[in-house]
């Protein structure tokens, strides 16, 4: 029986070649988009997690109710109290603040306690030049800012009245908006925006990493306005990474809805055109289950073929992105995660099930005599 039902379903797909082709193409585009965006999102977060994990950051500290690290403020006296903890081996801090220049250009000032440490830990890659000398008026400029203002290494940049800073390097960050920033010594940044001693985030390395939970509880209890978390949880506290996860989930839902709508529309048209055919099949002894199986197999063939081709087509798309979009190259995987294929098959199966609901309801209510007379 299965062979008969399958061959009949396959024949119906071939019989409506143009409609089937457009349905498959629509699913290919939808699945390909989902695969690319999801792969970028997963790779993006995984690599940031890896950066944190490799660099000996046991605890990250921010203001408790800050929506992003930029909105977080930690006072100098608080930092000094924390530095007295016996469990702490070392700390690094970052200060980020927006500054309006005289020519109405808005930049992000990134004050770093140690440029080389942060460039390794958080993806501020030095693509040209050298790192900062804290004893001199120097800065490292973001690649986007350098292009917009047509600046290069050796140029002078005026951050305050009668004070020029020498550009000694150009960096690229995994956060696109920070590529419009300027990296300088943290104390200089605090002075420029008149926030001496204040930082946005504090990163703590412990003498004994196994004591992280104890120290986190101690910090949260002693400083109720701050929030201490494990270092590997810090990426999830970043607004842009949360947005990536949220965006991936939205894309997933929209993909399911759009692909289902496309396939459902195909079968609504098909069932309206094949009412007489359904009546004839019922008259010659086909059960309702066999007729429903025909539509279900058609849906499976269309959705699975579109899903598989869509997944495969993501490979050349990622290759194009890698060759033409340098700003995301560092966090773009070479190919889609093969584990996504299983999720896509489940998605295609779900799409098939939902898309045949109308044919099922129609078939259950159909009257053979009326269906045969239908033109």
Phi, psi and omega in degrees: 000318182300319181299319181294313181297318182294313181296324179291319178295318180295321179295322179296323178295316179292329181293326178251062188302311185296315179295316179298320181297313180294325177296314180295318179298320179297316179293322178302311181297317182294312181292322179297316178299314180299316182297314181296310183295319180293320180296318178296315180299314181294315180296319180304307183289322180297320182288326176293319175302318181295319178301316180296313186297326186278346192250023169064036174260110183270323184222137173246139185233130178218171172296140190299318187253018178283131181286332178219163177302330181294327180278355182273140176226128175240126184283153183297321180296327176294316179299318180298323177294319181294323181296343180277352179297131180294333185285344187276132177268314180201163177222153172226146182228158179224142179232120181237129180209142176278138179229134178267123179271172184298328182271022179067013175279131179257129181230158172263123174271124177248103177268120183244138177290330178208110185299312184298321179296313182289327178296328178281318188281324190235022168076022173274085186280128176279107185267347177199148177085209183227175180277178187284150166251111186299338183277355183237163178278084183231158176211159173245128187257145177291148185297326180291316178296321180297321180289317182296317183266002179055051181249154179218175180299135181099345179283160177260142180231125182267114180261337180212168183304126176060018179235115180249144180243139181275129176279115183250352181198162176234130183242162175231133182245155177287343174263114189302319184293335178285347175288354173259023185252179178229129178260125178222176177298142188298322180291325177294317179298317180297321180291319183298326181254011175059045175229063184297137175080354184263142176229166179268318182219147178236131181246126190244133172251134184259153174295322178234100183303337180291347180270009184303315182298318180296314182293322178299314178298320180295316180294315181294329179284316183284331182235080185296342179273356179248162178231115177261132179225165176294150182302322182286353176265352184300317179305326181289344179272352180279130181306311181300322180288322174300321180296322179298313179298314181298316180297319179298320180293319178298315179299320180298314180294315180296322178300313180298316182293312183293314180297321178295319180297319179298312182289322179296319178299321178300317183280334173297316177294320182296316183291327177292325180280337186247025179301313180297320179298318178297319178297319179294318179298320177295321182293328182269007171111003177288134178281165177299325179298320180293318181294317178297322179299325178300311180294323180294318179293321176301314180297318179296315181298317181291312184289319181290321178294317177296318180295317181293315179294322178298319178295315180295323181292344178292336180299304179295330178296317179294325178296319178296317179298319180295325184277343188236350182232084185296333184293336179247004184303318186298331184246020179255123179291155179292333181205162178299149176292122185298336179293340178292338183299321179296317178297321179294322178295320176297319179297316179296322178295317178296320178299318180297317180298312183294322186290342180260009179300317180296312176302323179296310180298321181294316183295322181293332183262351188291142174253128191302311184300317180293321181294320181293326179282348184293138178241000000 
